[in-house]
Amino acid sequence: MKVCFISLEYPPNIFGGVGTYAEAIVKGLNRKGVDVFVITRGDRNDSDQRTFRIPTPNVLYWRSLFFTKSAVSLLRKLNRLIKFDLVHINEPHFPVLGKPNLPTVYTLHSSQVNEIKLKLGDLKTPKTPKEIMDLILRGPIGGICDLLITHKANKIICPSPHLAQLIRSYCFADEKKICVIPNGIDLKTFDEVKDNDVSILSKYGLEKDNYVLFMGRLSFLKGVQYLIAAFRTIKKEFPNLKLAIVGKGDFEKFLRNLAYGMEEVVFIEYVDSLKVKKILYENSLIVVVPSLYEASPMVVLEAMACSRAIIASNVGSIPFLVKHGKSGFLSNPGDSKNLEKFIKILYSDWKMRKNMGSFGRKLVEKDFTDDCMVDQTLKVYKSLC
């Protein structure tokens, strides 16, 4: 089977879960013997003869349009030479027009309409210029494109039942088109990283089992503002405990101002090294995911792969991954008091943390590996060929 996989994000240009998914699915398909040819953004000079990089302008809001236009042109040329069986598109924000007459699979990782609702629902929190532009430009255009994409696709892959329901509700998509395939993590690669160099912790002023960890994009919807508010109270009772915030984004300046005067809050820029990322996970006390909405966060799977107890918001697809009282706690979104309560419980009970971490690891091994994800994706492909 010959598949053309189109993704704006792809190694080494990974900015979040969309790129992590792209890397995992392509590697997994290759292992299964599928001939995967990737079209992505970047420099043309690439040693991999199956990866085609398009050097398009990296202009916010317009880069998806620039990329999609060039990607479709390249897809037509490649199809004449290779004759693909299908094309798999990893969430470009513009419907692919003028592509060859090929079966088309779209993976959608979020709903633009839902994000607009959430941002409009909390106007009290200051919005960055980018978030204001998202509300005015990206959200409405993205919502229209979601609608067009779901009607043009032969199959739509969603990582969770909750997102599938949103797509059905907002995009009026045919239920028969939608396939729920949970994101998966490459446990083999993750487990092969054995180095636990704690000197990396000292670089950031951290110590083993003495910090709460947040890892992700710094934006309004990630809810870090509520975690910082909770920590302001927690540090009075546990003065030696620290909060490590790993990531970058347009909301960073607001969060740093919110944490002003709290030396216990440590900001660490985006980490792309698997070794460093794993060290931060494995030596943390708890991993917290305080989002106002999530589709299927990879950070939850990574934390469970590292046997960490998790506190996460009871929103979107998170309850699909985190089992309350077993692998962690589900907290009310936007509720700093709730976060504070659960952090204190886990801080004081090492045995509970250990049991939750073990349960989460077993859950990932059973239901959320990249092999599970790839096998289900192959069934979708075969249904179209």
Secondary structure, DSSP 8 states (H G I E B T S, - for coil): -EEEEE-S-BTTB--SHHHHHHHHHHHHHHHTT-EEEEEEES-S--S-TTEEEE-----TTTHHHHHHHHHHHHHHHHHHHH--SEEEEE--SS---S--S--EEEE----HHHHHHHHHH--SS---HHHHHIIIIIHHHHHHHHHHHHHH-SEEEESSHHHHHHHHHHH---GGGEEE----B-HHHHHH-----THHHHHTT--TT-EEEEES--SGGG-HHHHHHHHHHHHHH-TT-EEEEE---TTHHHHHHHTTT-TTEEEE-----HHHHHHHHHT-SEEEE--S--SS-HHHHHHHHTT--EEEES-TTHHHH--BTTTEEEE-TT-HHHHHHHHHHHHT-HHHHHHHHHHHHHHHHHH-BHHHHHHHHHHHHHHH-
